[in-house]
Amino acid sequence: MEIPTIAADNTTKATPKVTPKVTPKVDQRAADQYRQQGLSYRQQQRFDEAIAALEKSVSLDPNNLDGRIILGWTQHLAKQPEAAALSLWEAAYRSPTATPVFNAIGIVYLVRGDLPQSVLLHSWAAMLKPDNEIAYYNLSLAYQRLQQYDLAIAYASQAMQLEPNNPHPFIAKAIAQWSSGDRSSAKQTWQQAISIDGRYNNAEFLNFLNEAGFSTDQIQIAKQMVLSGNGL
């Protein structure tokens, strides 16, 4: 019986081409130079130039956490909340337990008015670092705006204990007390604030509180407290 033969397959199968993963070249020295340049521009409030320099720094050293935080915070100061949040989330993905990252993102969301998200982020930051006065202070501001005054007062009190020489937690507590209807306690707390820094006894000076995360409505309440008592 004739055994059938099988023709050999002489065709050459193409080997799939694998593109090697390119690791970005890290140039820490140049990244540091761009970062310092960006900070210098930021100090001069030349935000567009500052952001461009800081973006270049991040591209040269993408795993530098501080560089990403500085970029995000500069974008926040430049009134670019979407870009700021994106930059800071990139930092959070790389280091999900870095307290400064979540402090910064929480402030971005607080200022843009996304209060539940700000509460969530600052609560996580407080869990990561129990003596985190920044988180407690901003939680107080957020809860006051959410009309949860007891929580606002409690968190402001924690921030006051951790940072007794900073008038801002005292002001936050006074605003929460005033909003809750406890105006006597609010006046006492405000007196503590102006004993730390007498400039806060001037209603016009209070406009600068927006740089400390206070909302327009909160600043108006602070002015009411000053004007109603002529310095209490």
N, C-alpha and C positions, 0 to 999 in steps of 0.2 A: 504494500500500500504506500502510495506516495504521500509523504508528510508535507503539508503546506508550509511554506516559508513565510515569515513575516518580514516585510521590508523594514530595514532600519530607518529610523527618523533622524535624518542628518541635519534637520533644521536647528538652528541655534536659538534658544529661547532668550529673549531680551531680559536682562536683569534690571529690576526696578531701580531707577535712579534715586538715591537718597540724598536729599539736600542737607548738608551738615548744619546743625543749629549754630547760628552765629552769636557768640556772646559779646555784648557791647563792650568796647574797649573802655576800661576805666582809667581816667586821667584825674587823679585826686588833686594834684597840684593845680591844674587849670580849673577844675571845679571849684576849689577853694577861692581862687582868684575871682572867678565870676560871681561866687556867692558874696564875697566881700564888696565887690562892685555893686551888686544888686542891693545890698544893705545900705550902701552909701547913697545910692539913688533914692531908696525908700525914705531915708532920713530927710532928703531934700524934697520929698513928695513928688518925685519924678517917677510916677508909678509905672508908666508904660516901659520906660527904660529899665526900671528895676525888675519888672516881671520878665522882660526879654533876657536879661542877664541871669536871672535865677532859673529860668527854663533851660538855658544853656548849661548851667551848673548841674542841674538834675540829669540832663542827657549825658553828661560826661561821667557822672557818678550816680547812677539810678538807684542804688541801694542805700544811699546816704539818707537816713531818716530825717535828720535835722534839715537837710536841704529841701526836702519835700514839705516839711512843716513851715519853713520860712517862706517858701513859694506860696503855699496855700494861705498863710496869714497875710502876705503882701497883697494877694488877690482880694482877700477879704477887706483890707484897708482901702483898696482901690474900688470898692463897691462892685465887685464881680463875684457874687455869692455862688453862682453855679460853678464857675471855674475853681473857686476856692474849695468848695465841697469835693469836687472831683480830685483835685490835687491831694487833699487830706485823706480821702478814702483810699487813694493809691498807697499812701503811707500806712493806713490802717491795715490794708491787706497784707502788707509786708511785716507788720508788727502789731498783731491784734491785742496785745497787752501793754502797749505804750501809752501811758496816761496822758502825756502832753498832746498826743494826736487827738484823743477823744475830748479833751478839754477844748481844743481848738475847733473841732467839728461842731461840738455842742454850742459854742459861741456863735458860729456861723448860722446855725439853725435858729438860735435864739433871736439874733438880730433880724433875720429874714421873716420871723414870725411863725415859724414851724415849731410851736411850743411842745407838742407831744414828743416829737423826735428829739428836741433839745433835752427834754426831761430824761428820755431813754438813754441818750448818749452820756449825759452828765451823771446819771445814776451808775452806769457802767464804770465811768471814770472814778467815781467815789468807791466803788467796790474794789477796783484795782489798787487804789491808794486811799485808805481810810482817813488820812490826815490831809486830804486834798481840799484846801480852802476854796480854790477856784470853782470846783464842782459844786460845793455847798452854796456858795454865793450866787452862782448862776441858776441853781435850782430854786433859790429863793425868788429871784427875779421872774423865772418862768411860772412858778406856782402862784405868785401874786397876780400875774396876768390871767391865769386860769381861774382866779377867784377862789383858790384854795389857800386861804390866809393862814390857817394854823400851820400847814406845812411850810409856807413861805417864811413864817416867823421862826419856826424850829430850825430850818436850814440856815437862815441868816444868823441865828444864835450860834450855831456850830462854826460858821465862818468867822464870827467875831472872836470866838475863843482861840481859834487857830491863828488869826491875824489881828491882834488887838490894836495895832497902830495904823490900820487901814480904815479910813472913815466909810468906805463904800459898803461893807456889810452892815454897818450901823444904819446907814441911810436906807438900805434895802429893808431892814427890819422895821424901821420907823414908817416907811411907806406901807408895808404890809399891815402894821398895827393901825395906822390911820385909815386904811381901806376897810379894815374889819370893824371900825367904829370905836376902837379903843384909843381915843385921841390923847388921853392923859399919858398913857404909856408911850405913845408915839412921840410926844413932846420930850419926855425924859430921854428916850433913845436918841432923838435928834440932838439934844444937848450934849450927849456923849460924843456924837459925831463932830460937832463944831468945837468941842474941847480938844479934839485931835487936830483939826484943821479949821481955823476960824473963817476961811474963805467961803465955806459952805453956808455961812450966815448971810451971804449976799445972793439974792434971787437970780441976778444976771449970771453969776458965776456957775450956777447950776446947769446952764446950757451945756457945759462940758461933760455932763454925766452921760451924754449919748456915746462918748468914747469909752465908757465903762460898761456898756451893755444895757443901760436904762432906756426904756422906750419913751416916746414923746409924752404919753399919758402919765408915766411914772415921774417924769421930770416936772410935769404940771402939778402933780400931787405934792412933790417936794417944794415947789414954789409956794403952793398954798400954805404949807406948814410954816414956811419962813414969814410970808406976808401976813398971815393971820395973827402971828404973835410978835411981829416986828423983831424977829430974831429969837423968839421964845425966851 
